[in-house]
């Protein structure tokens, strides 16, 4: 756990970001049993509208009586599947962490470039592919920001009484995010205001 470097008396709201996966559920249940303190005021689940059925079933269980002593607020920026369908029609969409597979067929002429003394790219050679060349990569992901982080941030600002206001120069919200030690690379301080 990171060392707190803020005035606890100024905290207006404690929020658990709930993805309904292993890490956030564990953190929610630990808080419910007093194993991590202080108790969150609420949990926020960002519904993308296209989560696996088991996530919705688990969320329903977490929200049922006698599981968590704090409410779960559900927020949404719309259905991510609808956004993907808009993207298929050539409209704007928030990309998901999808993988692409590009095949460059045998016989394709590949030109090699280098920079000249003026920094301009100039062809310096070429080659012809003898066999198909396959490249696999992941497209840039925007969905986490648009369908999870932003809806949660907006809701938290409303709940903290900051909607439409400039943020104070000190933290007033403590937001919990469950990250296990095998994902420690994801830990970083928030610069959210």
ChimeraX attribute file (.defattr): number of C-alpha atoms within 10 A of each C-alpha:
attribute: neighborCount
match mode: 1-to-1
recipient: residues
	/A:1	5
	/A:2	7
	/A:3	5
	/A:4	8
	/A:5	7
	/A:6	12
	/A:7	10
	/A:8	12
	/A:9	7
	/A:10	11
	/A:11	14
	/A:12	14
	/A:13	18
	/A:14	19
	/A:15	22
	/A:16	24
	/A:17	26
	/A:18	25
	/A:19	19
	/A:20	21
	/A:21	13
	/A:22	13
	/A:23	14
	/A:24	20
	/A:25	19
	/A:26	15
	/A:27	21
	/A:28	30
	/A:29	16
	/A:30	15
	/A:31	19
	/A:32	19
	/A:33	14
	/A:34	11
	/A:35	12
	/A:36	13
	/A:37	10
	/A:38	10
	/A:39	18
	/A:40	20
	/A:41	15
	/A:42	21
	/A:43	24
	/A:44	23
	/A:45	19
	/A:46	23
	/A:47	21
	/A:48	18
	/A:49	15
	/A:50	13
	/A:51	12
	/A:52	8
	/A:53	9
	/A:54	11
	/A:55	15
	/A:56	15
	/A:57	12
	/A:58	14
	/A:59	19
	/A:60	13
	/A:61	13
	/A:62	18
	/A:63	17
	/A:64	12
	/A:65	9
	/A:66	10
	/A:67	13
	/A:68	19
	/A:69	17
	/A:70	18
	/A:71	14
	/A:72	21
	/A:73	16
	/A:74	15
	/A:75	18
	/A:76	18
	/A:77	16
	/A:78	16
	/A:79	14
	/A:80	22
	/A:81	15
	/A:82	13
	/A:83	18
	/A:84	17
	/A:85	13
	/A:86	14
	/A:87	14
	/A:88	11
	/A:89	10
	/A:90	9
	/A:91	10
	/A:92	12
	/A:93	19
	/A:94	18
	/A:95	17
	/A:96	17
	/A:97	14
	/A:98	10
	/A:99	11
	/A:100	11
	/A:101	10
	/A:102	12
	/A:103	11
	/A:104	15
	/A:105	13
	/A:106	12
	/A:107	12
	/A:108	14
	/A:109	13
	/A:110	12
	/A:111	12
	/A:112	12
	/A:113	13
	/A:114	12
	/A:115	11
	/A:116	11
	/A:117	7
	/A:118	6
	/A:119	8
	/A:120	9
	/A:121	12
	/A:122	12
	/A:123	11
	/A:124	11
	/A:125	10
	/A:126	11
	/A:127	11
	/A:128	11
	/A:129	14
	/A:130	11
	/A:131	11
	/A:132	13
	/A:133	12
	/A:134	10
	/A:135	10
	/A:136	10
	/A:137	11
	/A:138	11
	/A:139	12
	/A:140	12
	/A:141	13
	/A:142	13
	/A:143	18
	/A:144	15
	/A:145	13
	/A:146	19
	/A:147	21
	/A:148	20
	/A:149	14
	/A:150	17
	/A:151	20
	/A:152	26
	/A:153	17
	/A:154	15
	/A:155	19
	/A:156	24
	/A:157	18
	/A:158	13
	/A:159	15
	/A:160	16
	/A:161	14
	/A:162	15
	/A:163	13
	/A:164	9
	/A:165	9
	/A:166	8
	/A:167	14
	/A:168	9
	/A:169	7
	/A:170	11
	/A:171	17
	/A:172	22
	/A:173	18
	/A:174	18
	/A:175	17
	/A:176	16
	/A:177	16
	/A:178	19
	/A:179	17
	/A:180	15
	/A:181	9
	/A:182	7
	/A:183	9
	/A:184	9
	/A:185	9
	/A:186	10
	/A:187	14
	/A:188	8
	/A:189	7
	/A:190	7
	/A:191	5
	/A:192	7
	/A:193	13
